[in-house]
Amino acid sequence: MKTRLTFLLTLCFTGLLHAQELRFALQPVQYATSDGTLYWDMYCTLDASTVSYARNIDSTWTSSLKVALQVGDKLDVFQFTYTGMDSASGAPLLLQKSTAMSPAGKSVPVSVLLVDEYSEKEWHLLDTLQINRSAVLLSEALILDLGLNAPESFLKGSVNVVPKANLGIPVFDNERTLRWYSDVHVTKGKYLLKYHIAKLDGEIIPGSQGYKRCLEGANPVLVDLDLSSKSSGNYEIVLTVLDSSGFEVETKTSPFLWYNTAADSQERFNPDALITRTKFEGSWGRWSELHNYIRMVAPIASLADRRILGNLRDTEDTARAAQFLVGFWQENAPENAIQTWRGYLEIVNKVDREFGSRTLPGYKTQMGRVFLQYGAPSLVEDRPFDGKNYPYQIWQYDHLKSGSTPVQQNEVFIFVDQELVGRQLTLIHSSAIGEVKDHKWQYHLSRHTNAGPDIDATSSRMGRDNFGERISNSLIIGNQGTWFDTFNN
């Protein structure tokens, strides 16, 4: 096991085989005590929206995932629990920590057993940790959560070392300060730690560079950086250890996502680059349609652009909307921006014909939005009428990719027509990241004749499945809607 992604990807794949996509990550970080004893801090993160839930007497919902983590001969057993109201679409990432001493040898086996208490599903993962026994041990930079007080088990000396809970890459939304922690343990000799923050293209962020002389023993490093002026993007902390001759002994990187609406708006809307109405209508379209154009590109916008779109949606500053639209396509298709935009409009027109109505254009419907954001589904299972359920469709995507989500595989979207109007099917549940999740989706499909003994049940022990073969039992609760639904309200 080289990185946390090994566990994350393996687990998601295993979960799919069980018709439940559990999102869990294990991030091991090796340290050394002041006397040189090696140990591992094992940070476990769970997406609480991807486990099953049981209803409590007070109408709240509780999840429970048991974890048995064994590193060598050390076995640690703990539990993730989360209780909330009727909504798991916004359930948090939960963090737990375990510590294990490094045994003799160059590697140590790792075993993880996960048991969902309410669905009774199990996942068992095996991997190996490689133990660093060189003269210099560089621990990767842990990007910390400034909003949490550390339990005693997270303290290193007097420092609160609580990493930002994440499933691969920490995400920061409109925060000002980035804090990170690392440690360089030196067995013998003198070394220099060089650090900086860079964009993924290698550009170093001014003011983020620093150095620390590392003597024998532990050399903890805690750095605070003001990134309030930095625009949204993919960044990484780069740590490099140099010996006395300047030779690079070891380098480690820690990526993170930084979203900053204020900086994005300032960068995007350059007063010297305003688009005149004449210029816009000569190449891009109708000036009077700009606010509709803004809504059309929302499904394919990045998370950073969506924050700007939220402010532009109702603005009377049409010139800023024009500047955004032109800048969006020039950035995403620099060699043929206008042609790409016109090609996208043709797709929007197709969506309007397929999913729109007299009162609602297709790109504002949930089916139209999903089509624009992810493309055509790999398979559509259409159930217009079976006597027991409302008309519904299941869209299955073998490969799911968009500008606002990570790449995903084997995801489904479930649409239902409860109003029986024929064209306006509502998205009630999806297994994809960032989409609506509803624990009662089977009940919402049903005309209440086949809901099982408990309409609120989410466990396979509590109800039966009378629906399409691609549905199986959903074990995800909640229905908060998506960003796009809020955007169009």
ABEGO torsion letter per residue (X at the ends): XABAAAAAAAAAAAAAAAGBBBBBBBBBBBBBBAAGBBBBBBBBBBBAAABBBBBBAAGBBBBBBBBBBBBEABBBBBBBBBBBBBBAAABBBBBBBBBBBBBBEABBBBBBBBBBAAAGBBBBBBBBBBBBABABBBBBBBBBBAABBBBAAABBEABBBBBBBBAGBBBBBGBABBBBBBBBBBABEBBBBBBBBBBAAGBBBBGABBBBBBBBEBBBBBBBBBAAABBBEBBBBBBBBBBAAGBBABBBBBBBBBBBAAAAAAAABBAAABBBAAAAAAAAEBAAAAAAAAAAAAAABBAAAAAAAAAAAABABAAAAAAAAAAAAAAABAABAAAAAAAAAAAAAAAAAAABBAABBAAABAAAAAAAAAEBBABBBBBABAGABBBBBBBBBABBBBAABBBBBGBBBBBBBAAGAGABBBBABBABBGBBBBAAAAAAABAGAAAEABAABABAAABBBABBAAAEBBABBEBAEBAAAAAAX
